[in-house]
Each structure stands twice: as structure tokens, then as C-alpha cells.
Amino acid sequence: MIKFIEQISIRVKLQEGPVVIEQFLLECYLNPGIATKELARRTLIPIPLATAIKKELIREGMLMQDRGVRCTLSGENAIEEQWGYRGLNKELYLKLMANDSDWTLLLQDMMSGVQNYFLQRPQADVQIDQSKCTAETSMKRAILCLKQHALIGKRILCVGDDDLVSVSIGLLLKRLFPAGGHTKTSVTVVDIDKRFLDYIGGIAVQEQLSIECLQHDLRQPVPDQLCGQYDCFFTDPPYTLQGMSLFLSRGILALKRSKGQPVFLSFAHQPPESMLAMQREFIRMGLTVGANYPRFNTYEGAEMIANHSQMFVLRTTDKTAPEYMDVFADALYTGEVKRTIRTYQCKTCHSEVLVGAQLNIPTIEQLKNRGCPSCGSDTFDLIRKTNANPDSNKN
């Protein structure tokens, strides 16, 4: 089914990518008799384009026009078997998808169990910028994934997961498929912290969740077996712009090569200049901002970011490419950035620029944003790192 969806996307010249056609089909499956105008509204495309997609799907035998638009028997079977929707609690699904629904009431019966898992998780390691989001925040991320049509039947990657998003996704799926047997969704967690991997792995065994854990230092390139395999990824990276860019880069390498794939990025609220630097990084990597939710995430004891952060839903384009592909040798975490001075060399004119928290240019992202002082270029090589406080480690 994926192959003909891609072919339809090409035939109708759909700039948004195949994910819109998937959503189009799902809307017909979940809302039999839906109007073409409503399909256009829900998929955010013009009515003539929605009509063209409908005609192509009718030609493929997936849809039919019958008191509105609905799936054929072949279409229903394909969605249930290939995408894993068989056994779905449609009533709960539709309530969770509604804009005015209160998910805390809908999932009240399961949240006490989720809370228990969060109370027992390992302590946060502040040296690698870990901070514990609340159980409600983690489940909110899983529901956001559902609302973005990136959950059921998808391969999901968590680029770091001290927030247990993988567990929330798995438990939400169990609630959506009460009879069990759902096997089309899988989650992979990549993290440097073995404590969290062991904890998540133990919950996965106990709850029979489809979660795979892989210990990996994201300073190193993404393992080959992960590249080009995933439909979306979550990341709540270190509090530095270079940490954000690195974690996004690693996730991008793991995504399938297709337009419109969602990226769920949680990051601290920033002043305007830093927000501009962030958005320049998105553009540099060929990502668009599909949505931004201020104060979406709540954390326990994270005073450094005022206990809240924003959620970006980014989308891939045909120009999406990682900023970093090789070994990452720069300062990554907040503590590293504060205590080092890095010397960068412009790739164009070879002039050298000092970057550090105590200097006029505190981060490499801000240097790229401003451009080389000599020639204006925005590409640099790290050539040297020195301790900003050389006596700080002496007794």
C-alpha cells in the first residue's frame, strides 16, 4: 500500500508528501461518509487537490463515493492489516483526537500506573542536562504523536528518553487496543544512560511493550542499522543550541527519506536572538516548523528552564539533511559550554574566531548566525578547545 500511496503523491504533485494521503485514507476509515470538503479541511489541503486524491484512491479500489466518501472493503482490510488498526477502540481514539477533549479524564484509569513508573525512575544526571518531565507531560507527547498521525503502525525513535516517552507510547497503545495483539507499532530508544535503558527495558518486559533499547553515545554517528528506518522521532536534547542541532541531526539520519515526516522537539524557551538562531538551524537542516506549543512540557525541579519548555512539531522536506554526520567533538552539554573556549576556523577565508560563554560569541550557532567577522561565511571547523578556567580543577 505504501508504494501506490507514493505513486499517487507523485501523480497529483502533492508537495506535502505521502503522509497527507495516509491521513486522507484514515479519515475515510474512521469517519465513513465524510465529505470531500471536510477531508480537505482536516488534511489542510485545497478542495481541488482533495478531489484529485479521492479520485486516485477510488481508482486504486481503496475508496468509494457512497453518501460521502468511505473505504471499500479492500481499503478497510489494508488499513487494519497493513497499518495495524484492527482491534482499535475507535470511540476512545476519536475522543482523544478531538480538539476539545480532556485526555486526563479519558485516561484517568491508567494514569495512576503511569505515575508509579515515573516515581521509581532513576535520578536525573544534571551533568548531561537530564531533567525529569512529569508523567502527564510524557503522556501528552504520546497523544500529540497520535494526533499527528505518527503513532499507530509506525516505527518511532526516541533520541534520548529519560522522560519515558517510549513507555507512555506503549501504554497508550495498550489502552487503544484493549484486546491486545497490536504489533505494527515499534519504538526504539537510543540513550547514553544505561540506567534508563535498563529501567525502560524492564517495564517493556513487564507490560509486554514493543520497545527496543540501544546504548549509544550520540557524539558518535548513528549506527547503520538505524539509518533510514523510522517514521518520526522524539528528542528533548541538552540545553545548548549545538546539543539541539546534534540530536536533530542524529534523528534525521534515522528517518525514512520522505517529505512531511514529523519531528517532535522539546526545547527550552529562548529570547528572540536565540530563537532566531534555532530557526536558522531548522532551515539549515531543511526542516519546517509545523507547530509550536509554548509551555507544553513541565519538569520536576528544572529551575534552569523555569520548569517548562516548548514543543516544536517539525516536518521534513526534500531538502532535509543533518547538520552533523561524523563524530561530534565540540562542547555539548551546558557545563561543557560554560567551561571551554573553542577556536573555530572559517572554511572560506581560514580566519580564526574564539567562541565561549564568557566571550562576545558564546556558541557556535550564534557564530554561524552572525557569520565570519572577516568574510561573512557561516561554515567553520573546530580546531582547538581550551579550559576557560584552567585552575578550576586544582586543589
C-alpha positions as CSV (number, residue, x, y, z in Angstrom):
1,M,0.0,0.0,0.0
2,I,2.9,2.4,0.7
3,K,4.1,2.1,-2.9
4,F,0.8,3.2,-4.5
5,I,0.5,6.0,-2.0
6,E,3.9,7.3,-3.1
7,Q,2.8,6.9,-6.7
8,I,-0.4,8.9,-6.1
9,S,1.6,11.6,-4.3
10,I,3.7,12.0,-7.5
11,R,0.8,11.9,-9.9
12,V,-1.2,14.6,-8.1
13,K,2.1,16.6,-7.5
14,L,1.4,16.7,-3.7
15,Q,4.0,19.0,-2.2
16,E,3.1,17.9,1.3
17,G,4.3,14.3,0.7
18,P,2.7,10.9,1.1
19,V,1.8,11.4,4.8
20,V,-1.2,13.5,3.7
21,I,-2.6,10.7,1.6
22,E,-2.2,8.3,4.6
23,Q,-4.2,10.8,6.8
24,F,-6.8,11.2,4.0
25,L,-7.4,7.4,4.0
26,L,-7.6,7.2,7.7
27,E,-10.2,10.0,7.9
28,C,-12.3,8.0,5.5
29,Y,-11.8,4.8,7.5
30,L,-12.6,6.4,10.9
31,N,-15.4,8.7,9.6
32,P,-17.3,6.8,6.9
33,G,-19.4,9.1,4.7
34,I,-17.1,12.1,5.3
35,A,-17.5,15.0,2.8
36,T,-14.7,15.9,0.4
37,K,-14.7,19.5,1.8
38,E,-14.2,18.2,5.3
39,L,-11.4,15.9,4.1
40,A,-9.7,19.0,2.7
41,R,-10.2,20.9,5.9
42,R,-8.8,18.1,8.1
43,T,-5.7,17.4,5.9
44,L,-5.1,21.2,5.3
45,I,-5.1,21.0,1.5
46,P,-7.2,22.8,-1.1
47,I,-10.5,21.2,-2.1
48,P,-9.4,20.6,-5.8
49,L,-6.4,18.7,-4.5
50,A,-8.5,16.7,-2.1
51,T,-10.8,15.8,-5.0
52,A,-7.9,14.7,-7.1
53,I,-6.6,12.4,-4.3
54,K,-10.1,11.0,-3.8
55,K,-10.3,10.1,-7.5
56,E,-6.9,8.4,-7.4
57,L,-7.8,6.3,-4.3
58,I,-11.2,5.3,-5.9
59,R,-9.2,4.2,-9.0
60,E,-7.0,2.1,-6.7
61,G,-10.1,0.5,-5.2
62,M,-9.4,1.9,-1.7
63,L,-12.3,4.4,-1.5
64,M,-15.8,4.7,-2.9
65,Q,-18.3,7.6,-3.2
66,D,-21.4,6.5,-1.3
67,R,-23.3,9.1,0.7
68,G,-19.9,10.8,1.1
69,V,-16.5,9.2,0.9
70,R,-15.8,5.9,2.6
71,C,-13.4,3.0,2.4
72,T,-14.1,-0.1,0.3
73,L,-13.8,-3.5,2.0
74,S,-10.3,-3.8,0.4
75,G,-9.4,-0.3,1.8
76,E,-10.6,-1.3,5.3
77,N,-8.7,-4.5,5.3
78,A,-5.5,-2.9,4.1
79,I,-5.7,-0.2,6.9
80,E,-6.4,-2.8,9.5
81,E,-3.9,-5.4,8.4
82,Q,-1.0,-3.4,7.0
83,W,-1.2,-0.4,9.2
84,G,-2.3,-2.2,12.3
85,Y,-5.7,-0.6,13.0
86,R,-7.6,-3.9,13.6
87,G,-8.9,-4.0,17.2
88,L,-8.7,-0.3,17.7
89,N,-11.1,1.2,20.3
90,K,-12.5,3.8,17.8
91,E,-14.6,5.6,20.3
92,L,-11.6,6.3,22.5
93,Y,-9.4,7.2,19.5
94,L,-11.9,9.7,18.2
95,K,-12.3,11.3,21.6
96,L,-8.6,11.6,22.0
97,M,-8.3,13.2,18.5
98,A,-11.0,15.8,19.2
99,N,-9.6,19.3,19.9
100,D,-11.9,19.9,22.9
101,S,-11.3,16.5,24.6
102,D,-9.9,16.2,28.1
103,W,-7.5,13.3,27.8
104,T,-6.8,13.3,31.6
105,L,-10.4,12.2,32.2
106,L,-10.3,9.7,29.3
107,L,-7.2,8.0,30.5
108,Q,-7.7,8.6,34.2
109,D,-7.9,4.8,34.9
110,M,-4.4,4.2,33.6
111,M,-2.5,7.3,34.8
112,S,-2.0,6.0,38.3
113,G,0.0,3.2,36.9
114,V,2.0,5.5,34.7
115,Q,2.7,7.8,37.7
116,N,4.1,4.8,39.7
117,Y,6.6,4.1,36.9
118,F,7.7,7.8,36.9
119,L,8.1,7.9,40.6
120,Q,10.6,5.0,40.5
121,R,12.7,6.1,37.6
122,P,16.4,6.8,38.1
123,Q,17.7,10.1,39.3
124,A,18.4,12.8,36.7
125,D,22.0,13.3,35.8
126,V,22.4,17.0,35.5
127,Q,25.9,16.7,34.1
128,I,24.3,15.5,30.8
129,D,21.4,18.0,31.1
130,Q,18.8,15.4,32.2
131,S,15.6,16.8,33.8
132,K,12.5,14.8,34.7
133,C,9.4,15.7,32.9
134,T,6.1,14.9,34.6
135,A,4.1,11.7,33.8
136,E,1.4,14.0,32.4
137,T,3.9,15.7,30.0
138,S,5.2,12.3,28.8
139,M,1.7,11.1,28.1
140,K,0.8,14.4,26.4
141,R,3.7,13.8,24.0
142,A,2.3,10.4,23.2
143,I,-1.1,11.8,22.5
144,L,0.4,14.6,20.3
145,C,2.1,11.8,18.3
146,L,-1.3,10.2,17.9
147,K,-2.9,13.5,16.8
148,Q,-0.2,14.0,14.2
149,H,-1.0,10.5,12.7
150,A,2.5,9.4,13.6
151,L,1.8,6.7,16.2
152,I,-0.3,3.7,15.1
153,G,1.6,1.3,12.8
154,K,4.7,3.5,12.8
155,R,8.4,3.0,13.7
156,I,9.2,5.6,16.3
157,L,12.6,6.6,17.6
158,C,13.4,8.3,20.9
159,V,16.7,10.2,20.7
160,G,17.3,10.1,24.4
161,D,14.5,9.1,26.7
162,D,14.9,10.0,30.3
163,D,11.3,11.2,30.0
164,L,10.0,7.7,29.3
165,V,8.1,8.7,26.2
166,S,8.6,5.2,24.9
167,V,6.7,3.8,27.9
168,S,3.9,6.3,27.6
169,I,3.5,5.4,23.9
170,G,3.4,1.7,24.7
171,L,0.9,2.1,27.5
172,L,-1.3,4.4,25.4
173,L,-1.3,1.7,22.6
174,K,-2.4,-0.9,25.1
175,R,-5.3,1.3,26.1
176,L,-6.2,1.9,22.4
177,F,-6.1,-1.8,21.6
178,P,-7.8,-3.4,24.7
179,A,-7.9,-6.9,23.2
180,G,-4.1,-6.9,22.7
181,G,-2.3,-8.3,19.7
182,H,-1.2,-5.0,18.2
183,T,2.2,-5.5,16.7
184,K,2.6,-2.9,13.9
185,T,4.0,-0.1,16.1
186,S,7.5,-0.3,17.4
187,V,9.7,2.1,19.5
188,T,13.4,2.3,19.7
189,V,15.2,4.2,22.4
190,V,18.8,5.4,21.9
191,D,20.4,6.8,25.0
192,I,23.9,7.0,26.6
193,D,22.5,6.3,30.1
194,K,22.3,2.6,30.8
195,R,20.2,3.2,34.0
196,F,17.3,4.5,32.0
197,L,17.7,1.9,29.3
198,D,17.6,-0.9,31.9
199,Y,14.6,0.7,33.6
200,I,12.7,1.1,30.3
201,G,13.6,-2.4,29.2
202,G,12.2,-3.8,32.5
203,I,8.9,-2.0,32.1
204,A,8.7,-3.2,28.5
205,V,9.1,-6.8,29.6
206,Q,6.6,-6.4,32.4
207,E,4.0,-4.7,30.3
208,Q,4.8,-6.5,27.1
209,L,5.6,-3.3,25.2
210,S,7.3,-3.3,21.8
211,I,10.3,-1.2,22.9
212,E,14.0,-1.8,21.8
213,C,16.8,-0.1,23.8
214,L,20.2,0.7,22.4
215,Q,23.0,2.3,24.4
216,H,24.9,4.8,22.3
217,D,26.8,8.0,22.7
218,L,25.2,10.4,20.3
219,R,28.5,12.1,19.8
220,Q,29.2,9.1,17.6
221,P,27.5,8.7,14.2
222,V,24.1,6.8,14.2
223,P,24.6,3.1,13.8
224,D,24.0,1.9,10.2
225,Q,21.1,-0.4,11.3
226,L,19.1,2.7,12.4
227,C,19.6,4.9,9.3
228,G,16.5,5.5,7.1
229,Q,14.2,3.2,9.2
230,Y,11.9,5.5,11.2
231,D,8.7,7.4,10.6
232,C,9.2,10.0,13.3
233,F,11.4,10.8,16.3
234,F,11.2,12.5,19.7
235,T,14.0,14.4,21.3
236,D,14.5,16.5,24.4
237,P,18.1,17.4,23.8
238,P,20.7,19.2,26.0
239,Y,20.0,22.8,26.8
240,T,22.6,24.1,24.3
241,L,22.0,25.0,20.6
242,Q,24.7,22.7,19.5
243,G,23.1,19.9,21.5
244,M,19.8,20.6,19.8
245,S,21.4,20.5,16.4
246,L,23.3,17.3,17.1
247,F,20.3,15.4,18.4
248,L,18.2,16.6,15.5
249,S,20.9,15.6,13.1
250,R,21.1,12.1,14.6
251,G,17.3,11.7,14.4
252,I,17.2,13.0,10.8
253,L,19.7,10.3,9.7
254,A,17.3,7.6,11.2
255,L,14.2,8.9,9.4
256,K,12.9,7.4,6.2
257,R,13.6,9.6,3.2
258,S,10.2,11.1,2.7
259,K,8.7,14.6,2.8
260,G,6.4,15.5,5.7
261,Q,7.9,13.2,8.3
262,P,7.3,14.7,11.8
263,V,9.9,15.5,14.4
264,F,8.9,16.2,18.0
265,L,11.5,18.6,19.6
266,S,11.2,19.8,23.1
267,F,13.5,22.7,24.0
268,A,13.7,25.5,26.5
269,H,12.1,28.8,25.8
270,Q,14.6,31.3,24.3
271,P,15.0,35.0,23.9
272,P,14.4,36.4,20.4
273,E,18.0,36.3,19.3
274,S,18.4,32.6,20.3
275,M,15.0,31.7,18.8
276,L,16.3,33.2,15.5
277,A,19.5,31.1,15.8
278,M,17.3,28.0,16.5
279,Q,15.2,28.7,13.4
280,R,18.3,29.2,11.3
281,E,19.4,25.7,12.3
282,F,16.0,24.3,11.3
283,I,16.4,26.0,7.9
284,R,20.0,24.8,7.6
285,M,18.8,21.2,8.1
286,G,15.8,21.6,5.7
287,L,13.1,21.4,8.4
288,T,9.9,23.4,8.6
289,V,8.0,24.4,11.7
290,G,4.6,22.8,11.5
291,A,3.5,23.8,15.0
292,N,4.9,25.3,18.2
293,Y,3.3,24.8,21.7
294,P,4.7,27.1,24.4
295,R,4.9,25.7,27.9
296,F,3.9,22.3,26.6
297,N,6.4,20.4,28.8
298,T,6.5,20.5,32.6
299,Y,9.5,19.3,34.6
300,E,10.3,18.5,38.2
301,G,12.9,20.7,39.7
302,A,14.3,22.2,36.4
303,E,14.7,25.7,37.6
304,M,17.2,26.4,34.9
305,I,14.4,26.4,32.3
306,A,11.7,27.7,34.7
307,N,10.3,24.1,34.9
308,H,8.7,24.4,31.4
309,S,9.8,24.1,27.8
310,Q,8.2,24.4,24.4
311,M,7.3,21.7,21.9
312,F,8.1,22.0,18.2
313,V,6.5,19.8,15.6
314,L,8.9,20.0,12.7
315,R,8.4,18.5,9.3
316,T,10.9,17.1,6.8
317,T,11.2,18.5,3.2
318,D,13.1,17.3,0.1
319,K,16.0,19.4,1.3
320,T,16.3,17.8,4.8
321,A,19.8,16.8,5.7
322,P,21.7,16.6,9.0
323,E,24.0,19.3,10.2
324,Y,26.3,16.8,11.8
325,M,27.2,13.4,10.3
326,D,30.6,12.5,11.7
327,V,32.0,12.3,15.3
328,F,31.0,15.4,17.3
329,A,34.0,16.9,19.1
330,D,32.6,20.2,20.2
331,A,31.2,21.1,23.7
332,L,27.7,19.6,24.0
333,Y,26.2,19.9,27.5
334,T,25.6,23.2,29.4
335,G,28.6,22.6,31.8
336,E,31.0,21.9,28.9
337,V,29.9,25.0,27.0
338,K,30.4,27.2,30.1
339,R,33.9,26.0,30.9
340,T,35.5,25.8,27.5
341,I,36.8,28.3,24.9
342,R,36.7,26.9,21.4
343,T,38.7,28.2,18.4
344,Y,36.9,27.8,15.1
345,Q,38.4,28.3,11.6
346,C,36.4,29.7,8.8
347,K,36.2,27.3,5.9
348,T,36.2,30.1,3.4
349,C,38.9,32.6,4.5
350,H,40.6,30.4,7.2
351,S,40.5,33.2,9.8
352,E,40.1,32.1,13.4
353,V,37.3,33.1,15.8
354,L,37.1,32.4,19.6
355,V,33.8,31.2,21.0
356,G,32.9,30.8,24.7
357,A,30.3,31.6,27.3
358,Q,32.4,34.5,28.6
359,L,33.1,35.9,25.2
360,N,31.2,38.1,22.7
361,I,30.2,35.0,20.8
362,P,29.1,32.3,23.3
363,T,28.1,29.4,21.0
364,I,28.9,28.1,17.5
365,E,25.3,28.6,16.5
366,Q,25.5,32.3,17.2
367,L,28.8,32.5,15.3
368,K,27.1,30.8,12.3
369,N,24.1,33.2,12.7
370,R,26.4,36.2,12.6
371,G,28.8,34.9,10.0
372,C,32.6,35.1,9.9
373,P,33.8,38.6,11.0
374,S,36.2,38.6,8.1
375,C,34.2,37.3,5.1
376,G,30.6,36.6,6.3
377,S,30.7,32.8,5.7
378,D,28.7,30.6,8.0
379,T,30.7,27.4,7.9
380,F,33.5,26.6,10.4
381,D,35.8,23.9,11.6
382,L,36.6,23.3,15.3
383,I,40.4,23.3,15.6
384,R,41.0,23.8,19.3
385,K,39.4,23.6,22.8
386,T,40.9,25.1,26.0
387,N,39.6,25.2,29.5
388,A,38.2,28.6,30.3
389,N,39.2,28.2,34.0
390,P,42.5,26.3,33.9
391,D,42.9,26.5,37.7
392,S,39.4,25.3,38.5
393,N,40.4,21.6,38.8
394,K,43.3,22.3,41.1
395,N,43.1,21.7,44.8
